[in-house]
Amino acid sequence: MQNLQVRKSGDRGYANHGWLESYHSFSFAEYYDRKHMHFSVLRVINDDVIAPGQGFGMHPHRDMEIVTYMLQGELQHKDSIGNGSIIKAGDVQRMTAGTGIVHSEVNASVNDKVHLLQIWIMPDRQGLEPGYEEKHFAAEQKRNQWCLIAAKDSDESALKVHQDMLLYATILDANTSLAYSVNNNRSVYLHVARGTIKIDGLQLETGDAVMLNGSATMMIKANDESELLLFDLPLHQEIGARTH
């Protein structure tokens, strides 16, 4: 597939703060890579493991759609607009930072680690009213099929994001194949949350990602049980070092 770009797990930014181990797919905090500032409106994918009882204290965000995809453990969330909950594996949380929100994220367990993906999407406009939403997506909803978990136009089965994008998840059984067709004016970013897969004979492992611009059909085959996130986005164009 000629227009397929690969981002290997080991090429991501990495930080180990003791209580937090984090891989950055795009420039974030101390990690700067001008070639990986964003992909289309996808600004951040942080692959975070948080030690028991540890976490992020109250801190602010604005003008960003923040999606947390839980892989393992339990995370306690509190924010300045009155929300408080514990999200677990299978849960997905969306926070619209908009004009400003302050929140904390702390591992709710004193024994077990938390593993999550934190995703930032640049919104279609600034100054939105802050908002919060969470949903649980059972493994069977994702089993060997694309499960829509976030979209601009949602029928309430998925989280609502303020951007022209679709976020799908799937859990593929070993030796199972699944296709995805990309429209001509769209881009796709596929992230391997866990497992190993092949696309057109190319092997991808946990933490790897592929980027695709324009019309194509990807055929994905899982070597073992694999969990994937697929972002269907406006056509990617380099717009310089945009940092939010």
N, C-alpha and C positions, 0 to 999 in steps of 0.2 A: 504494500500500500504506500504509494509514493509520498503522500502528504502527511504521513504519520510521524510524529515526533515522540521520542521516549524520554522520560525523566526518571532516572534510576534512583532508588531509595537512598543509596549512599552518596548521591550528589546533592541531597537536600542540606539545608543548614541544620546544625545540631547544637543543642545547649543542654548541659547537665548542671542543675542547680542543687543537686542533692535530693531535695524534696520533689523536684520536677525534672523529668527528662522529656525533651521536646525536639521533634523534627519539624523543620519549616520548609514547606514546598515553595514558598515565595518569600521575598525579603520581609523580615520581621525583626523588631527589636535590634539586637546587636548584629544580626545577620543581614548583610546587604549583597545583592546580586542583581546588577542592572539588567541581566538577561531574563531574570525571573522576578519581575516586579508584580505581575498579575497575568492572568490569561482571560481575555475578554473582560467581563465584569467580576470574575472570580479573583479576589484579592488575597485571601489567606486560606491555607489548609495547614493547621498545626496539629501534629500527631502527638498528643500529650499523655504521659503517664504520671499520675500524682500519688505520692506516698500516703500511707494511712494517716488520717487526721490532719493532713496538710492541705493547702490550697491558696487561692488568690483572695486577698482581703478586698474590701470595698474599693472599686476603681471605676473611673468614668469611661464612657464611649459616646460618640455622636455620629450621625449620618452614616450608619452602616447597618446592614442586615446580618445578624450574627446567628448562625445555626450550630448547635452542638449535637453531635451524633455519638451516642453512648455505645461503647463496645464491651465494657466490662466494669463492674463495680457500681457504686452509688455516689452521686454528686449532689450536695446540698446547695441550692440556689436561693439567694435573697436579692431583692432589688428595691430601688427607690420609688417604684410605682406600686408597691404593695404586694408583690408576688413572693411566695416562699414555697419551695417544694423540694423533694428529693427525686432526682431522675435516675433511672436504672438502665441496664443493658436493654436495648430495643426501643428506648425512648429517644425522641428527637425534640429539641427545643429551638424555638425561633424567638429572637429578641430584636425588635426594631429600635435602634438607638435614637434615631431621629434627632430632635432638638437637644437631647441629652438624657442619659440614664446612668445610674451608678449601681453596680451589682457586685456580689461576691460569689465565688465558686469554691467549695471546700469538700474534700473527700469525707463522706459521712461515716466511714468505717475507721475504726482504730486498728484494724487487723489487715484489711485487704486494700490493694492498690486500685486506682481508677484508671481506665484507659478510654480516651475519647478523641474524637476529631472535632476541632473547633474551626468553623468555616466562616469567612467573611465575604459577603456579597456587596458590591457597590450598588446602592439603591438608584432607582431611576430619577429621583429628585431628592433634594436636601430639604431639611426642615420638617420632616414628617413627625407626627405625634408618636411618642414612644409607645411601644406595645410589646406584648408577651403572649406566647402560645406554646403548648407542648402536646405531643401525641405519642402513643405507643404503636409501634408497628411490629406485629408478631413475626417470628421467623417464617411461618407458613405463608404469610402475605408476600414474602420476598423469595420464597423457594422456587428456583429455576424460572423466574419471571421478573420483569421489571415492575417494581412497586414505586409509584409516584409518591414522594414524601414531602416535596415542596414545589410550589408553582405560584406564578402571579395570579392566574385565574384558577382558583381552587374551588372544587365543589364541597369543600369542608372535609373531604377524606384525606387531604394533604394540608400541610402548613402553608400559610399564605406568605409570600415574599414580595416585596415591592421592587420587582425587576422582571424583565422579559426573559425568564429562564425556567428550566425544568430540572429538578433534582430527583434522580431515581436511585434505588438501592436494589440489590439482588443478593441472594445467597445461593450459589451454584453447588450442586452435588458433584462429586468426583466424576469425571468423564462426561459431564453434561455440557451441551453447547447452547449458546444464546446469541442472537443477532441484534444489532442496532443500526438503523439507517439514519444517516445524517443528511439533512437538506442542504441545498446549495448555498444558502445564505446563513448558515449556522455553523457553530463550532462545538466540538465535544471535548471534554476533559474527563478521562476515566481514571479513577484512583483505586488501587488494590489495597483494601483495608486489611485483609488477611488472606492467605492462601497463595496458590500459584496458578497462573492461567497461560494460555497461548492465544495470540492473535496473529493470523497469517504466518504461523510457524515461529513467531517471536515469543520467547518465554518471558513472563513478567512475574515478579515475586512480591511479597508483602512490602508495601511502601512505594512500589513503582507506580508510574502513571504514564498515560499516553495522551497526546494532544492531536486533534484532527480538525482541519479546516475544510469546509465545503463538502460537496456531495460524495458520499461513500457509504458502503455497508461494512460494518465490523462484524466478524464472526469470532466469538469468544468461546474458548473451550477450557473448562476447569480441569487441572491435573488432580487436584484434591479439593475438598470443600473450601470454597472461596467466597469472601464477601466483598462486593464492589460498590462504589458510588460513581454514578455517571451524571455529569453536568451537561445539559444541552443549553447552549449559550448563544447570544448574538455573535455574528462573525467576528473573530478576533482580529484586531488591528493594533499595531504598535502605536501607542499614544504618548510615549515618553515615560519618564520616571514619576508616575503618579503614585503618591503615597498618602494613605488616609489613616 
